[in-house]
Amino acid sequence: MISKDTNKLTKAFSHMFVLDYFYVGIIDNEIAGMMVCTDKEHYCIKHDQKILADNLGLVKGLLANMIFKNYFNKYPKYPVEIDEKTGSIEFVATNKKYRQMGIAVSIMEYIFSLRLYEKYILEVADTNEKAYNLYKKLGYKEIYRIKQKLPKPIGINYLVYMIKEMN
């Protein structure tokens, strides 16, 4: 929608990632999986409107700015109140080559071992059954659902919010 030029997209978007919050699993020098852990005050995506406009052009840069501003930089992050003792797990992804090998579990357990927070919250689409079941297996409990008003082809009926309390 914004551009098919991967170099242009890389220049426009690479500045946005706040790497302090990213955790990555690497196997044989290849990214096997990643996730973000942050808190209620901070975001892992921080965009600069000028950089977007410089690389995508004024109109597409402004459009990208509006999308990022509305999706990634909105408060509150969750439909339930969370405090400073709650970590936010986001952008959980596993390389197709390494799926079903425990990569996401390993990264999440590593984050838990750091004892940064007393609780962890995350959001998952109701139709992402593998992820939902993985989070349940890791001790997350569903606390809230929001019906989505997106068109049916998107394939999401509800956004499900889950929380895990550390013992």
C-alpha positions as CSV (number, residue, x, y, z in Angstrom):
1,M,0.0,0.0,0.0
2,I,2.8,2.4,0.9
3,S,5.5,1.1,-1.4
4,K,6.8,-2.0,-3.0
5,D,10.4,-0.8,-2.8
6,T,12.0,-2.7,0.1
7,N,15.0,-0.3,0.3
8,K,12.6,2.7,0.6
9,L,10.6,0.8,3.3
10,T,13.7,-0.1,5.2
11,K,14.9,3.5,5.2
12,A,11.5,4.7,6.3
13,F,10.8,2.2,9.1
14,S,14.2,1.0,10.5
15,H,14.5,4.0,12.8
16,M,11.3,3.2,14.6
17,F,12.2,0.1,16.6
18,V,13.2,0.8,20.2
19,L,15.6,-2.2,20.5
20,D,15.9,-2.0,24.3
21,Y,12.6,-3.9,24.4
22,F,13.2,-6.6,21.8
23,Y,14.3,-10.1,22.7
24,V,15.5,-12.3,19.9
25,G,16.2,-16.0,19.7
26,I,19.0,-16.9,17.3
27,I,19.9,-20.4,15.8
28,D,22.9,-20.8,13.5
29,N,23.2,-17.0,13.1
30,E,19.5,-16.8,11.9
31,I,16.7,-15.1,13.7
32,A,14.5,-18.0,15.0
33,G,12.0,-15.8,16.9
34,M,11.4,-12.5,18.7
35,M,9.1,-10.7,21.0
36,V,8.9,-7.5,22.9
37,C,8.6,-6.8,26.6
38,T,7.8,-3.3,27.7
39,D,5.6,-1.5,30.3
40,K,2.5,0.7,30.3
41,E,4.5,3.8,29.8
42,H,6.8,2.9,26.9
43,Y,6.3,1.7,23.4
44,C,8.7,-0.4,21.3
45,I,7.8,1.6,18.2
46,K,8.7,5.2,18.1
47,H,8.3,6.8,14.7
48,D,9.5,10.2,13.3
49,Q,7.1,11.9,10.9
50,K,10.0,13.7,9.1
51,I,11.9,10.5,8.4
52,L,8.7,8.8,7.1
53,A,8.0,11.8,4.8
54,D,11.6,12.1,3.6
55,N,11.6,8.4,2.6
56,L,8.0,7.8,1.5
57,G,7.1,11.3,0.2
58,L,4.8,13.8,1.9
59,V,1.4,12.1,1.3
60,K,2.5,8.6,2.1
61,G,4.7,9.8,4.9
62,L,1.7,11.6,6.5
63,L,-0.5,8.5,6.0
64,A,2.1,6.2,7.6
65,N,2.5,8.7,10.5
66,M,-1.3,8.6,11.1
67,I,-1.3,4.8,11.1
68,F,1.6,4.5,13.5
69,K,0.3,7.3,15.7
70,N,-3.1,5.7,16.0
71,Y,-2.0,2.1,16.4
72,F,1.3,2.1,18.2
73,N,1.2,5.2,20.3
74,K,-2.2,5.3,21.9
75,Y,-3.0,5.3,25.6
76,P,-4.1,3.3,27.3
77,K,-2.6,0.3,25.6
78,Y,-5.1,-2.2,27.0
79,P,-8.8,-2.1,27.8
80,V,-8.0,-2.9,31.4
81,E,-6.1,-0.9,33.9
82,I,-2.5,-2.1,34.3
83,D,0.1,-0.8,36.8
84,E,3.9,-0.4,36.8
85,K,4.3,-4.0,38.0
86,T,2.8,-5.4,34.8
87,G,4.9,-6.1,31.7
88,S,3.5,-6.0,28.2
89,I,4.4,-8.9,25.8
90,E,4.0,-7.8,22.2
91,F,5.1,-8.8,18.6
92,V,5.6,-12.5,19.3
93,A,6.9,-14.0,16.1
94,T,8.6,-17.2,15.1
95,N,10.5,-17.8,11.9
96,K,8.5,-20.4,9.8
97,K,11.6,-22.6,9.7
98,Y,11.7,-22.8,13.5
99,R,8.0,-23.2,14.4
100,Q,6.9,-25.9,16.8
101,M,10.4,-26.1,18.3
102,G,9.8,-24.1,21.5
103,I,11.4,-20.8,20.4
104,A,8.6,-18.6,21.6
105,V,8.5,-20.5,24.9
106,S,12.2,-20.2,25.4
107,I,12.2,-16.4,24.7
108,M,9.2,-15.9,27.0
109,E,10.7,-18.0,29.8
110,Y,13.9,-16.0,29.5
111,I,11.9,-12.8,29.9
112,F,10.1,-14.3,32.9
113,S,13.5,-15.3,34.4
114,L,14.6,-11.7,34.4
115,R,11.9,-10.9,37.0
116,L,11.2,-7.5,35.5
117,Y,7.5,-7.6,36.4
118,E,5.1,-9.3,38.7
119,K,2.6,-9.9,35.9
120,Y,2.6,-10.0,32.2
121,I,-0.3,-9.1,29.8
122,L,-0.7,-9.7,26.1
123,E,-3.2,-9.5,23.3
124,V,-4.0,-12.3,20.8
125,A,-6.5,-12.8,18.1
126,D,-9.2,-15.3,18.9
127,T,-8.6,-17.1,15.6
128,N,-4.8,-17.6,16.4
129,E,-5.5,-20.8,18.3
130,K,-1.9,-22.0,18.4
131,A,-0.8,-18.8,20.1
132,Y,-3.8,-18.8,22.4
133,N,-3.1,-22.4,23.5
134,L,0.6,-21.7,23.9
135,Y,-0.2,-18.8,26.2
136,K,-2.6,-20.9,28.3
137,K,0.1,-23.6,28.6
138,L,2.5,-20.9,29.8
139,G,0.0,-19.9,32.6
140,Y,-1.8,-17.0,31.0
141,K,-5.5,-16.6,31.8
142,E,-8.0,-14.8,29.6
143,I,-9.3,-11.6,31.3
144,Y,-11.1,-9.7,28.5
145,R,-12.4,-9.9,24.9
146,I,-13.2,-7.1,22.5
147,K,-15.4,-7.8,19.5
148,Q,-13.8,-6.6,16.3
149,K,-15.6,-4.5,13.8
150,L,-13.1,-5.4,11.0
151,P,-14.4,-6.9,7.8
152,K,-14.7,-10.7,7.9
153,P,-11.8,-11.4,5.5
154,I,-9.4,-10.1,8.2
155,G,-10.3,-13.3,10.1
156,I,-10.4,-11.9,13.6
157,N,-13.6,-12.0,15.7
158,Y,-12.2,-10.9,19.0
159,L,-9.0,-9.5,20.5
160,V,-8.3,-11.6,23.6
161,Y,-6.4,-10.1,26.5
162,M,-4.5,-12.6,28.8
163,I,-2.5,-12.1,31.9
164,K,0.0,-14.2,33.7
165,E,0.9,-13.7,37.4
166,M,4.3,-14.7,38.5
167,N,4.6,-16.7,41.7
